[in-house]
Amino acid sequence: MEYNEEHFEYIKNLVQKEGSKVTPAVKSMCKNFDLPYDDNIRRIFASRLQRERITNNVRVIEDSDEFKKARGKKFDKRRNTFIFTWAQNETPVHRNFFDNIIAYSKERKAGVHVILGRYKNPTSVFTDQDKDTWVPEVLPYADANRHNIHKYLQILSDIKISPTASMPLSSLNSVTGLESCIVGHPRQHLKSLPVLESYPNKLLMSTGACTVENYTDSKSGKKSEFHHNLGCIVVELDGDYYHIRQITADDDGNFYDLFHRVKDGVVSENTEGCVVAVLGDLHIANIDKYADKKTFQLLDIMQPKYTICHDIFDGESVSHHDKNDPFKMLFKEEEGLDVLSVEIEGMMKWIEKRLKYNLVFTRGNHEDFLDRWLKFSDWRKEGNKKDYLKYANIVAERLAPKGVIPYLIEERFGDSIITLGIDDSFRILEWELSIHGHIGASGSRGGHTQFKNLNTKNVTAHGHHPHREDGHLAVGTLTKLKLGYNVGMSNWMHSNVLIYPDGKAQHVHLVNGKFHR
């Protein structure tokens, strides 16, 4: 149905000269011209009347009493645990998820902060034109203030980011100085920034939402609806440190958080543990023994069905990176770090002690160090001559299609482990877990953007820093945080990912030797 100037002039006359409200004027026009009335017609003419300044019905939501109160929100300094989530204006909360947040906050004695967000959605099925505000459930927890809840963590509740923004953390790198920060947004993203060695780790994180999806039928609206997460962030203050985790709920609003299960308003012990643990890069020759120990103590509790291991082999003994540095080669020779058999045996002993964790080995770039050494070295001029001849024969006989390291692991441990080739798939609960992260599309260099755009959720490694963008997560590392080649600024962190029975994934960071307070 098309509407012409005559229709508009009729409405304009009623509004301007007779003082009619917009809705009665539009209904009168439809009756007079024998047109069907619906709310879409009213919106069309109301928008034009507003545009031409015939009406002035704009209400500034920030001037509402509710928002003014939220601007003065304080955090309770007596508490050491907090939960942060985001709510959209004029949109109902997901009732079960919101009840679960409140139940969990009572169990943990946590402060709850709901960051207020705004989205102008003219097609919202929830919009009440006379009440442009947030639903009553969130108002006792509403927050539009900025908080320094820890000397290294800020809550930026005063920044409203459009819920249709595809990269909610963009341009926030320097806003909070040395402190990490949390912003409210229905997407859950995590970004780890490089810092100098003496500085604390810096993370940027977005919360997820406690309100249901409520977007336009535009392209950006539908994309945002797809990436809308029922979620929140839990922060545990721990003296000079803090622990921070993103929580993602299922469609029913229930969720896991480490050792807790929150379902239908009841908080209980997580007796199901996790289905998959994806470990940070291992590099056994340079593993941080304490991070290694604490991670497997956590796995003893979580009892994963599969443990995904990245870069099990470091390749320090045959690294091509050191080949042209005579002083580095001298150091390795003096310390016995150039003996390939010793490095491989150290890796095998590590695996042997952890077979009960159902290990799955991806094909990483460091496993390729040995194959590269075989291809490009002159064994007559190298150390490890006997090992070279032994492994070169394996390659020559085409016995190692996945690479020499996977071949050796399979030869030693057989069916007790799983090794993956570069093009293999390992998919659990709709997560692709076979990708190390060093190779992207068509042999290009891998990166977060490529994996974010992949047609399946995935967890990768390689970068040694935690990262999250929509359905793509990356783990950190379990190595020492300084290995000589990552000089200067670094965003490396000890960080793993757990995938729970509901298919939701969570980063768990090791901070000051602990995963939680």
C-alpha positions in Angstrom: 0.0 0.0 0.0 1.4 3.4 -1.0 0.5 6.6 0.8 0.4 10.0 -0.9 0.6 13.6 0.1 -3.1 13.9 0.4 -3.1 11.3 3.1 -0.3 13.1 4.9 -1.9 16.5 4.7 -5.1 15.1 6.1 -3.2 13.8 9.2 -1.1 17.0 9.4 -4.2 19.1 9.5 -5.8 17.0 12.3 -2.6 17.2 14.4 -1.7 20.9 13.8 -5.1 22.6 13.7 -7.3 20.3 15.8 -4.7 19.1 18.3 -5.3 15.5 17.6 -2.9 12.8 18.8 -1.0 10.9 16.0 -2.7 7.6 16.5 -6.3 8.9 16.3 -5.3 11.1 13.4 -3.9 8.1 11.4 -7.0 6.0 12.2 -9.2 8.8 11.0 -7.3 9.1 7.8 -7.6 5.4 7.1 -11.3 5.4 7.7 -11.8 8.5 5.5 -9.8 7.0 2.6 -11.0 3.5 3.2 -7.6 2.1 3.9 -6.7 -0.7 6.3 -5.0 0.5 9.5 -2.1 -1.2 11.3 0.7 -0.1 13.5 3.2 0.0 10.7 1.1 2.8 9.0 1.1 4.7 12.3 4.9 4.5 12.5 5.4 5.7 9.0 3.4 8.9 9.5 4.6 9.4 13.1 8.2 9.3 11.8 7.5 11.9 9.1 5.6 14.2 11.5 8.6 14.0 13.8 11.1 14.6 10.9 9.2 17.7 9.8 9.0 19.0 13.3 5.3 18.9 13.4 5.4 16.8 16.5 8.1 16.6 19.2 7.6 13.4 21.1 11.2 12.5 21.6 11.9 11.5 25.2 15.5 11.5 26.2 15.9 8.2 28.1 19.0 9.5 29.9 16.8 12.1 31.6 14.7 9.4 33.2 14.8 8.9 37.0 15.9 5.3 36.5 18.9 6.3 34.4 19.9 9.1 36.8 19.8 6.6 39.6 21.9 4.1 37.6 24.5 6.9 37.0 25.0 7.1 40.7 25.4 3.3 41.2 28.2 2.4 43.6 29.9 -1.0 44.0 29.9 -2.6 47.4 33.5 -2.4 48.6 32.8 -5.0 51.3 32.3 -7.7 48.6 35.0 -9.6 46.8 32.8 -11.2 44.0 30.7 -9.4 41.4 28.5 -10.4 38.4 28.1 -8.1 35.4 25.6 -8.4 32.6 23.8 -6.1 30.1 20.2 -5.2 29.5 18.5 -3.6 26.5 15.9 -0.9 27.0 12.2 -1.9 26.6 13.1 -5.6 26.3 12.1 -8.3 28.8 14.8 -10.2 30.6 15.2 -13.9 30.0 13.3 -14.9 33.1 15.1 -18.1 33.9 18.6 -16.7 33.2 18.0 -13.6 35.3 16.7 -15.7 38.1 19.8 -17.9 37.8 22.1 -14.8 38.0 20.3 -13.7 41.2 20.5 -17.2 42.7 24.2 -17.5 41.9 24.9 -14.0 43.4 23.3 -15.1 46.6 25.3 -18.3 46.7 28.5 -16.4 46.0 27.6 -13.4 48.1 28.2 -11.4 44.9 27.2 -7.9 43.9 25.1 -7.7 40.7 25.5 -4.9 38.2 23.3 -4.7 35.1 24.8 -2.4 32.6 22.1 -0.4 30.8 22.1 -0.5 27.0 20.0 1.3 24.5 18.8 0.3 21.0 16.3 2.2 19.0 14.2 -0.5 17.4 11.1 0.8 15.7 9.9 -2.7 14.9 10.3 -4.0 18.4 7.3 -6.1 19.5 8.0 -5.0 23.1 8.0 -1.2 22.5 5.6 0.8 24.6 5.7 4.3 23.2 4.6 5.8 26.5 7.3 4.1 28.5 10.8 4.2 27.0 12.7 2.6 29.9 14.1 -0.7 31.2 12.0 -3.4 32.6 11.5 -3.3 36.4 13.5 -6.5 37.1 16.8 -4.9 36.2 16.3 -1.5 37.9 17.5 -2.5 41.4 20.8 -3.6 39.8 21.0 -0.9 37.0 24.4 0.6 36.4 25.4 3.5 34.2 28.5 4.5 36.2 32.2 3.8 35.9 33.9 1.8 38.6 37.5 1.0 39.6 36.5 -2.2 41.4 40.2 -3.3 41.6 43.4 -1.4 41.0 43.8 -3.2 37.7 40.2 -3.5 36.6 37.6 -0.9 35.5 33.9 -1.4 34.7 32.8 1.0 31.9 29.1 1.0 32.6 29.0 4.6 31.4 29.8 3.7 27.8 26.9 2.6 25.7 27.9 0.5 22.7 25.3 -0.2 20.1 24.2 -3.8 20.4 24.5 -4.2 16.6 28.3 -3.3 16.8 30.1 -6.3 15.4 33.4 -5.5 17.3 32.3 -4.0 20.7 35.9 -3.9 22.0 37.3 -1.8 19.1 39.1 1.5 19.9 39.0 0.7 23.7 42.7 -0.3 23.9 43.9 2.8 25.7 40.8 4.0 27.4 41.6 2.5 30.8 45.4 2.9 30.9 46.9 0.0 32.8 43.6 -1.5 33.9 41.7 -4.2 32.2 38.1 -3.3 31.5 34.6 -4.7 31.1 31.9 -3.2 28.8 28.3 -4.1 28.5 27.2 -5.8 25.2 25.1 -8.8 24.0 28.2 -10.3 22.2 30.8 -12.0 24.4 34.3 -10.9 23.2 37.7 -11.1 24.9 40.9 -9.4 23.8 44.3 -9.7 25.4 46.6 -6.7 24.9 50.4 -6.6 24.8 52.0 -5.1 27.9 55.5 -4.5 29.1 56.9 -7.3 31.4 56.5 -5.4 34.7 52.9 -4.4 33.9 49.7 -6.5 34.8 48.0 -8.4 32.1 45.4 -6.3 30.3 42.1 -7.8 29.1 39.1 -6.2 27.3 35.9 -8.1 27.8 32.2 -7.7 26.9 29.5 -9.2 29.1 26.7 -10.9 27.2 23.0 -10.0 27.9 20.3 -10.8 30.4 17.6 -9.6 28.0 16.1 -11.6 25.1 16.8 -10.9 21.4 15.1 -7.7 20.2 16.5 -6.4 16.9 15.2 -5.0 13.6 14.8 -7.3 10.6 17.7 -5.5 8.9 21.0 -7.3 8.0 22.8 -5.9 11.0 19.8 -6.7 13.2 19.7 -10.3 12.1 23.5 -10.7 12.4 23.3 -9.4 16.0 20.4 -11.7 16.8 22.5 -14.7 15.7 25.4 -13.6 17.9 23.3 -12.6 20.9 24.6 -14.3 24.0 22.8 -14.9 27.2 25.8 -14.3 29.5 27.6 -12.4 32.2 31.0 -12.0 33.7 32.0 -13.0 37.2 34.9 -11.2 38.9 36.6 -12.5 42.0 38.9 -10.1 43.8 41.9 -11.7 45.3 44.2 -9.1 47.0 46.6 -7.7 44.4 45.1 -10.0 41.8 41.6 -10.9 40.4 40.1 -13.7 38.6 37.6 -13.1 35.7 35.5 -15.5 33.7 32.8 -15.1 31.0 29.7 -17.2 31.6 27.5 -18.3 28.7 24.0 -19.7 29.4 22.1 -22.2 27.3 18.8 -21.4 25.6 17.0 -22.2 28.9 19.1 -19.7 30.8 21.1 -22.4 32.8 24.9 -22.3 33.0 28.1 -23.7 34.3 30.9 -21.8 36.0 33.9 -24.0 36.9 32.7 -26.0 39.9 29.1 -24.7 40.0 26.0 -25.7 38.0 23.2 -23.1 38.1 19.9 -24.5 36.8 16.3 -23.3 37.3 17.2 -21.0 40.1 19.2 -23.7 42.0 23.0 -23.6 42.5 24.7 -26.9 42.9 28.1 -28.6 42.6 29.1 -29.2 39.0 29.3 -33.0 39.2 29.4 -33.3 35.4 32.7 -31.5 35.1 33.6 -30.7 31.5 33.5 -32.6 28.2 36.6 -31.1 26.7 39.6 -29.2 28.1 41.7 -27.3 25.5 45.1 -26.6 26.9 47.3 -23.6 26.2 50.3 -24.4 24.0 52.6 -26.9 25.8 56.1 -26.8 24.2 57.2 -29.5 26.7 60.9 -28.5 26.5 59.9 -25.0 27.8 56.8 -25.7 29.8 56.1 -23.8 32.9 56.1 -26.6 35.5 53.8 -24.8 37.9 51.2 -23.9 35.3 51.4 -27.5 34.1 50.8 -28.8 37.6 47.9 -26.5 38.4 46.2 -27.2 35.1 46.2 -30.9 35.6 45.0 -30.4 39.2 42.0 -28.6 37.7 41.5 -31.4 35.2 41.5 -34.0 38.0 38.4 -32.2 39.3 36.8 -31.5 35.9 37.4 -35.0 34.5 37.3 -34.1 30.7 36.5 -36.8 28.2 39.1 -35.3 25.9 42.1 -33.1 26.5 43.3 -31.2 23.4 47.0 -30.6 23.3 48.7 -28.0 21.1 52.4 -27.8 20.2 53.4 -30.8 22.4 56.8 -30.7 20.8 58.9 -27.5 21.1 61.7 -28.4 18.7 64.3 -26.3 20.5 67.0 -29.0 19.8 66.5 -28.6 16.0 65.0 -25.1 15.7 65.7 -23.3 12.4 65.3 -20.0 14.2 68.5 -20.5 16.1 70.6 -22.1 13.3 72.3 -18.8 12.3 73.0 -17.6 15.8 76.3 -19.1 16.9 76.0 -17.8 20.4 72.6 -19.3 20.9 73.9 -22.6 19.4 76.9 -22.5 21.8 74.6 -22.0 24.8 72.3 -24.8 23.8 75.3 -27.1 23.3 76.7 -26.2 26.8 73.3 -26.8 28.4 72.6 -30.0 26.5 69.5 -28.4 24.8 70.7 -29.4 21.3 70.1 -33.2 21.8 67.0 -34.2 19.9 66.7 -37.6 21.5 66.6 -36.0 25.0 63.9 -33.6 23.9 61.8 -36.3 22.4 62.1 -38.6 25.4 61.1 -35.7 27.7 58.0 -35.2 25.6 57.2 -39.0 25.7 57.6 -39.1 29.5 55.2 -36.1 29.9 52.6 -37.9 27.7 53.1 -41.3 29.5 52.2 -39.7 32.9 49.0 -38.1 31.5 47.4 -40.9 29.4 44.4 -41.0 31.7 43.3 -37.6 30.5 42.5 -38.9 27.0 45.0 -36.8 25.1 44.3 -35.5 21.6 47.2 -34.0 19.7 46.6 -31.4 17.0 49.2 -30.8 14.3 50.9 -27.5 15.2 53.7 -25.5 13.7 56.3 -26.7 16.2 55.7 -30.4 15.4 56.8 -29.3 11.9 60.2 -28.2 13.2 61.5 -31.8 13.1 60.1 -32.4 9.5 61.6 -29.1 8.4 65.0 -30.0 9.9 64.9 -33.3 8.0 64.1 -31.5 4.7 66.5 -28.7 4.8 69.6 -29.8 6.8 72.7 -31.4 5.7 73.0 -34.3 8.2 76.8 -34.5 7.6 77.2 -31.1 9.1 74.6 -31.3 11.8 74.5 -32.8 15.3 72.0 -35.6 16.0 73.3 -37.5 13.0 71.9 -40.9 13.9 68.5 -39.5 14.8 68.5 -37.7 11.4 69.1 -40.9 9.5 66.5 -42.8 11.6 63.8 -40.2 11.1 64.7 -39.5 7.5 64.1 -43.2 6.7 60.6 -42.9 8.2 59.8 -40.0 5.9 61.4 -41.7 2.9 59.2 -44.8 3.5 56.1 -42.6 3.7 55.3 -43.9 7.1 54.4 -40.5 8.6 51.7 -38.8 6.6 50.8 -36.6 9.6 54.5 -35.8 10.4 57.3 -37.5 12.3 56.2 -36.4 15.8 52.6 -37.8 15.4 54.2 -41.0 14.0 56.5 -41.3 17.0 53.7 -40.7 19.5 51.5 -43.2 17.8 54.3 -45.7 17.7 54.9 -45.4 21.4 51.3 -45.1 22.7 49.1 -46.6 20.0 45.3 -46.3 20.7 45.9 -44.7 24.0 46.0 -41.3 22.3 44.7 -39.5 19.2 46.9 -37.6 16.8 45.4 -35.3 14.1 46.8 -34.3 10.7 46.7 -30.8 9.4 43.5 -31.4 7.5 41.7 -33.6 10.0 38.6 -32.7 11.9 37.9 -33.3 15.5 34.4 -32.0 16.3 32.8 -32.2 19.7 29.5 -30.5 20.7 29.6 -28.5 17.5 33.1 -27.2 18.3 35.9 -27.9 15.8 39.0 -28.6 17.9 41.5 -29.8 15.4 42.8 -26.4 14.3 46.1 -25.2 15.8 45.9 -21.7 14.4 49.1 -21.2 12.4 47.5 -22.0 9.0 44.4 -20.2 7.6 42.5 -20.4 4.4 44.2 -22.0 1.4 47.6 -22.2 3.2 47.6 -18.5 4.3 48.8 -17.4 7.7 46.1 -18.0 10.3 44.4 -15.2 12.3 41.5 -14.5 14.6 39.4 -12.9 11.8 39.7 -16.0 9.6 38.6 -18.4 12.4 35.8 -16.1 13.5 34.4 -16.3 10.0 34.7 -20.0 9.8 31.4 -21.9 9.3 31.7 -23.7 12.6 32.5 -22.7 16.2 36.2 -23.4 16.9 38.9 -23.3 19.6 42.4 -22.7 18.3 45.8 -22.0 19.9 49.2 -20.8 18.5 49.1 -17.2 19.6 49.8 -17.9 23.3 47.1 -15.4 24.3 43.4 -15.8 25.1 41.0 -14.4 22.6 37.3 -14.6 21.9 35.2 -13.3 19.0 31.7 -14.8 18.8 32.1 -18.5 17.9 35.9 -18.4 17.9 38.0 -18.9 21.0 41.8 -19.1 21.4 43.7 -20.5 24.3 46.9 -19.0 25.8 50.0 -21.0 26.7 51.4 -23.2 29.5 55.0 -22.3 28.7 57.2 -19.9 30.5 55.9 -16.4 29.7 59.3 -15.3 28.4 61.1 -17.6 25.9 63.7 -15.2 24.4 61.9 -14.7 21.1 58.9 -12.8 22.5 61.0 -9.8 23.6 59.4 -6.5 24.5 55.6 -6.2 24.9 53.7 -9.4 25.2 50.1 -10.6 25.7 51.0 -14.1 26.6 49.0 -15.6 29.4 48.5 -19.0 31.1 45.0 -19.7 29.9 42.9 -22.8 28.9 39.3 -23.4 27.6 36.8 -25.7 29.1 33.7 -26.9 27.1 30.8 -28.0 29.4 28.1 -30.6 28.8 25.7 -27.9 27.5 28.2 -27.1 24.7 29.2 -23.7 26.2 32.9 -22.8 26.4 34.7 -20.8 29.0 38.2 -19.4 29.3 39.9 -20.2 32.6 43.1 -18.1 33.3 45.8 -19.0 35.7 46.6 -15.8 37.7 49.1 -15.8 40.5 49.1 -19.6 40.6 45.3 -19.8 40.9 42.3 -20.3 38.6 39.8 -18.9 41.0 39.7 -17.1 44.4 
